[in-house]
């Protein structure tokens, strides 16, 4: 969690798609996608960041602060 916080501290928002891919690479199949989404949500709240949800590749929407 500390490493993820450090790496994303300067980001304007946190991409859910990129974050799940990165965390999946680090954790393998230990955590479900739902667990990863909750983790990312907790981090976004802690950092006061928006979560960027990718939609159909060329469109995106944000949820939260930032």
C-alpha positions as CSV (number, residue, x, y, z in Angstrom):
1,X,0.0,0.0,0.0
2,X,2.8,2.4,0.9
3,X,4.5,1.8,-2.5
4,X,1.3,2.4,-4.4
5,X,0.6,5.6,-2.4
6,X,4.1,6.9,-3.2
7,X,3.9,6.0,-6.9
8,X,0.5,7.7,-7.3
9,X,0.9,10.8,-5.1
10,X,1.7,13.2,-7.9
11,X,-1.0,11.9,-10.3
12,X,-4.0,14.1,-11.0
13,X,-6.3,11.0,-10.9
14,X,-5.9,7.3,-10.6
15,X,-6.8,5.1,-13.6
16,X,-8.8,2.1,-12.5
17,X,-7.8,0.1,-15.5
18,X,-4.1,0.8,-15.2
19,X,-4.2,0.3,-11.5
20,X,-5.9,-3.1,-11.7
21,X,-3.3,-4.2,-14.3
22,X,-0.4,-3.0,-12.2
23,X,-1.7,-4.5,-9.0
24,X,-2.6,-7.8,-10.8
25,X,1.0,-8.0,-12.0
26,X,2.3,-7.5,-8.4
27,X,-0.2,-9.8,-6.7
28,X,-1.0,-12.4,-9.3
29,X,-4.4,-14.0,-8.6
30,X,-4.3,-13.4,-4.8
31,X,-6.9,-10.7,-4.9
32,X,-10.2,-10.6,-6.9
33,X,-11.0,-7.6,-9.2
34,X,-13.5,-6.5,-6.5
35,X,-10.8,-6.5,-3.9
36,X,-8.5,-4.6,-6.1
37,X,-11.2,-2.0,-6.9
38,X,-11.9,-1.5,-3.2
39,X,-8.1,-1.1,-2.6
40,X,-7.9,1.5,-5.3
41,X,-10.9,3.3,-4.0
42,X,-9.3,3.4,-0.5
43,X,-6.1,4.8,-2.0
44,X,-8.0,7.4,-4.0
45,X,-9.9,8.5,-0.9
46,X,-6.7,8.6,1.1
47,X,-4.9,10.8,-1.6
48,X,-8.0,12.9,-2.3
49,X,-7.8,11.8,-6.0
50,X,-10.4,11.1,-8.6
51,X,-10.7,7.7,-10.1
52,X,-10.5,7.6,-13.9
53,X,-12.8,5.0,-15.4
54,X,-11.9,4.1,-18.9
55,X,-14.9,3.5,-21.2
56,X,-14.8,2.2,-24.8
57,X,-11.2,3.1,-25.1
58,X,-11.5,6.7,-26.3
59,X,-13.9,8.0,-23.7
60,X,-13.5,8.2,-19.9
61,X,-15.2,9.6,-16.9
62,X,-14.0,10.5,-13.4
63,X,-15.5,9.9,-10.0
64,X,-14.4,11.8,-6.9
65,X,-12.2,14.7,-6.1
66,X,-9.3,16.0,-8.2
